[in-house]
């Protein structure tokens, strides 16, 4: 891919073959040769009850400890389930 040809991939079957261009975007996604990106979706923070549940119940099962970090809020009162 190149910046000069957005949405076009240059491919070869074998390393010494002639390069061919293939468009990977649907025509409806391009307007005046400008790629149209989807809207940015903002993610809401987890509520404290859910964050503590993930930390206490799910994090011990994860190899990557960053997946469910310890919540920065105090533990809510009541059941975590």
Secondary structure, DSSP 8 states (H G I E B T S, - for coil): -BTTBTTEEEE-SSTTS--EEEE-S-GGGEETTEE------------HHHHHHIIIIIGGG-SSGGGG---SS---SS---
